[in-house]
Amino acid sequence: MRLVGATAVAPTIRPGWTSPMKLRHSTTSPFVRKCMATAIEAGVADDLDLETANPWDPDTDIVAQNPIGKIPALVLDDGGVLFDSPVICEYLDSLRAPPRLFPPAGVARWRAMTRMALADGLMDAAILWRRELMRPAGERSPWWIDRQLGIVTRAVDAMEREASAWRGVDIGLLATAVALGYLDFRMPDLAWRESRPGLAAWCEGFSSRPSIRDTGPHE
Ligand SMILES: N[C@@H](CCC(=O)N[C@@H](CS)C(=O)NCC(=O)O)C(=O)O
């Protein structure tokens, strides 16, 4: 991956697809991180240009590429745009030879997709929790804050119930590691590891994968 404007690097062209692609990103977005981790797992990270976007800026240009106004968005070299992160991840994963992060069919696929949905839902709630706390004190809704906290808590509890059976890697597990990393980054006081030893042990081991180790969030 390289920042647009940095010294040009010859893209790696693989049969059947074109390169480079441009990922609209930020260094703090867990959904962007999930895409970057997928690109690393798929071996296509060097073919991604990273172009910063701030979706919270009222003048953001991301709406021209994603009418929903969110990052990530993946701009292909023909100008086509892919969003949201599950679509981008499946596309990036499709560029590699099997075995893929997205199992092709059957129980393995639906388990992985549901795990990703749980992790994505956790990230959605953690982001909404944080954005609500960023509002002026008199405008915050305690009900809304508690609701998002409840979602986050139930999600990590559900992960803890399954974690001892987790092996290997798929898109659901990759998304789970990204989601837990976002809690460490934005909700450290939650101390999610304290009562979830199985999930903590899994996360510790899984986080040594280069795709997770090398994509940590930062301001
Ligand atoms: N479902 C989307 C969620 C993406 C998302 O929430 N991105 C955040 C940044 S981490 C965003 O752009 N938020 C702007 C907004 O909600 O207006 C995906 O999977 O890509």
The ligand as an SDF file (V2000), in Angstrom:
LIG
                    3D

 20 19  0  0  0  0  0  0  0  0999 V2000
  -21.1180   -0.5220    6.6230 N   0  0  0  0  0  0  0  0  0  0  0  0
  -19.9820    0.2980    6.3050 C   0  0  0  0  0  0  0  0  0  0  0  0
  -19.5990    1.1280    7.5210 C   0  0  0  0  0  0  0  0  0  0  0  0
  -18.4650    2.0940    7.2120 C   0  0  0  0  0  0  0  0  0  0  0  0
  -18.3640    3.1900    8.2690 C   0  0  0  0  0  0  0  0  0  0  0  0
  -19.1830    3.2960    9.2120 O   0  0  0  0  0  0  0  0  0  0  0  0
  -17.3610    4.0320    8.1050 N   0  0  0  0  0  0  0  0  0  0  0  0
  -17.2120    5.1610    8.9770 C   0  0  0  0  0  0  0  0  0  0  0  0
  -15.7590    5.4230    9.2750 C   0  0  0  0  0  0  0  0  0  0  0  0
  -15.1150    4.1250   10.2650 S   0  0  0  0  0  0  0  0  0  0  0  0
  -17.7630    6.3900    8.2790 C   0  0  0  0  0  0  0  0  0  0  0  0
  -17.3610    6.6520    7.1650 O   0  0  0  0  0  0  0  0  0  0  0  0
  -18.6740    7.1320    8.9360 N   0  0  0  0  0  0  0  0  0  0  0  0
  -19.2100    8.3300    8.4030 C   0  0  0  0  0  0  0  0  0  0  0  0
  -20.6630    8.4880    8.7080 C   0  0  0  0  0  0  0  0  0  0  0  0
  -21.2460    7.6140    9.3730 O   0  0  0  0  0  0  0  0  0  0  0  0
  -21.2300    9.4860    8.2760 O   0  0  0  0  0  0  0  0  0  0  0  0
  -18.8140   -0.5620    5.8070 C   0  0  0  0  0  0  0  0  0  0  0  0
  -18.7940   -1.7550    6.1650 O   0  0  0  0  0  0  0  0  0  0  0  0
  -17.9760   -0.0720    5.0360 O   0  0  0  0  0  0  0  0  0  0  0  0
  1  2  1  0
  2  3  1  0
  2 18  1  0
  3  4  1  0
  4  5  1  0
  5  6  2  0
  5  7  1  0
  7  8  1  0
  8  9  1  0
  8 11  1  0
  9 10  1  0
 11 12  2  0
 11 13  1  0
 13 14  1  0
 14 15  1  0
 15 16  2  0
 15 17  1  0
 18 19  2  0
 18 20  1  0
M  END
$$$$
